[in-house]
């Protein structure tokens, strides 16, 4: 079941990773996602201070998180538990809607885009990679072409719905 956010306002896109978390921003109805920053995920308290500052600056009406697809084996993706925990913390800290978007190949696409910009040094690309991936996730959402998972569609490994606040 696909849904489309019908609320105008600022949205933050998030490409979650254990080491780095990419953040992008878009405003509906203009809907052009822009890479914002990449934050270090560790130490976690420092991440939340930086992320909370972005929320205070941008005043988003909601968040769009990338969700890695389930492998062909049918087992949960190794990142599912960590992303679920992150989303639950995000919900507890900021009572705003969270939409989930299939993030298949966003990091590979982001890497290709950065190579095409002519950035030669890997460290320069690496620093922007996750923010660009977040922008691709958010742009897919803004374009209305994403499979946006409805509440309860994403579950823990034990089959219970993830407790995420969604509109």
C-alpha positions in Angstrom: 0.0 0.0 0.0 1.6 3.3 -1.0 0.8 6.5 0.7 1.8 10.1 -0.1 2.4 12.8 2.5 -0.1 15.5 1.8 1.3 18.0 4.3 3.3 20.9 3.1 6.4 21.7 5.1 10.0 20.7 5.7 10.9 17.1 5.8 14.3 15.6 6.8 15.5 12.5 5.0 17.8 10.1 6.9 20.2 7.5 5.6 21.0 5.5 8.8 24.3 3.7 9.2 26.3 2.4 12.2 29.2 4.8 11.5 27.6 7.7 9.8 24.1 9.1 9.3 23.3 11.1 6.3 20.7 13.9 6.6 18.9 15.7 3.7 16.2 18.3 3.6 13.2 19.1 1.3 10.2 21.4 1.5 6.9 20.3 0.1 5.4 21.3 -2.3 8.6 22.4 -4.0 10.0 18.9 -3.3 13.7 19.2 -4.2 15.7 17.2 -1.8 19.1 18.6 -0.9 22.0 16.9 1.0 22.4 18.6 4.3 25.1 16.9 6.3 26.6 13.7 7.4 26.8 13.1 11.2 29.0 10.6 13.0 26.7 8.0 14.6 29.1 7.5 17.5 29.3 8.4 20.2 25.5 8.3 20.3 24.9 11.2 22.8 27.0 13.5 20.5 25.0 12.4 17.5 21.7 13.3 19.2 22.9 16.8 20.3 23.9 17.5 16.6 20.6 16.0 15.2 18.4 17.8 17.8 20.1 21.1 16.7 19.2 20.4 13.1 15.6 19.7 14.1 15.5 23.0 16.0 17.0 24.8 13.0 14.8 23.3 10.3 11.5 22.6 12.2 10.6 19.5 10.1 7.0 18.3 10.0 8.3 14.7 9.7 11.1 12.3 8.8 11.8 9.9 6.0 14.0 7.0 6.8 15.6 4.6 4.4 14.7 0.9 5.0 17.0 -1.7 3.5 15.1 -4.5 1.6 14.7 -7.9 3.1 17.4 -10.2 1.5 16.2 -13.0 -0.9 16.8 -15.5 1.9 13.8 -14.0 3.7 15.8 -13.3 6.8 15.7 -9.7 8.2 18.4 -7.4 6.8 21.3 -7.2 9.3 20.6 -3.4 9.7 16.8 -3.8 10.5 17.3 -4.1 14.3 19.6 -1.0 14.5 17.3 1.1 12.3 14.3 0.1 14.3 16.0 1.1 17.5 17.0 4.4 15.9 13.5 5.1 14.8 12.0 4.3 18.2 14.5 6.7 19.8 13.7 9.3 17.1 10.0 9.0 17.8 10.6 9.3 21.6 12.7 12.5 21.1 10.6 14.1 18.4 6.9 13.3 18.2 6.7 13.7 14.4 5.6 11.3 11.6 8.1 8.9 10.2 7.8 7.5 6.7 9.8 4.5 5.6 11.2 4.4 2.0 12.9 1.4 0.4 16.5 2.5 0.1 17.6 -0.1 -2.4 20.8 1.0 -4.2 20.7 4.5 -2.8 24.3 4.4 -1.6 25.5 3.0 -4.9 23.6 5.7 -6.8 25.0 8.3 -4.5 28.6 7.1 -5.1 28.0 7.2 -8.8 26.7 10.8 -8.6 29.7 11.9 -6.5 32.1 10.3 -9.0 30.4 12.2 -11.8 31.0 15.5 -9.9 34.7 15.0 -10.4 35.6 14.6 -6.7 38.7 12.5 -6.9 39.6 12.1 -3.2 37.7 9.2 -1.6 37.6 11.0 1.8 35.8 14.0 0.2 33.3 11.7 -1.4 32.9 9.6 1.7 32.1 12.6 3.8 29.2 13.5 1.4 28.1 10.0 0.4 25.5 9.4 3.2 24.0 12.9 2.9 23.6 12.4 -0.9 22.0 8.9 -0.2 19.6 10.6 2.3 18.7 13.1 -0.4 18.0 10.3 -2.9 15.7 8.6 -0.3 13.9 11.9 0.4 13.6 12.8 -3.3 12.0 9.4 -4.0 9.5 10.2 -1.2 8.9 13.7 -2.5 8.3 12.5 -6.1 5.6 10.1 -4.8 7.3 7.2 -6.5 8.4 5.5 -3.3 6.9 2.5 -1.7 6.1 4.2 1.6 5.3 1.5 4.1 2.1 2.1 6.1 2.0 1.8 9.9 2.7 -1.7 11.1 4.1 -2.9 7.7 7.6 -3.0 9.0 8.1 -5.6 11.7 10.7 -6.7 14.2 12.3 -10.1 13.4 9.8 -11.7 15.8 6.9 -10.5 13.6 5.4 -7.8 15.7 4.9 -4.3 14.1 7.5 -1.7 14.9 6.0 0.9 17.2 6.5 4.0 15.1 4.3 7.1 15.1 3.0 7.8 11.6 0.1 9.9 10.4 
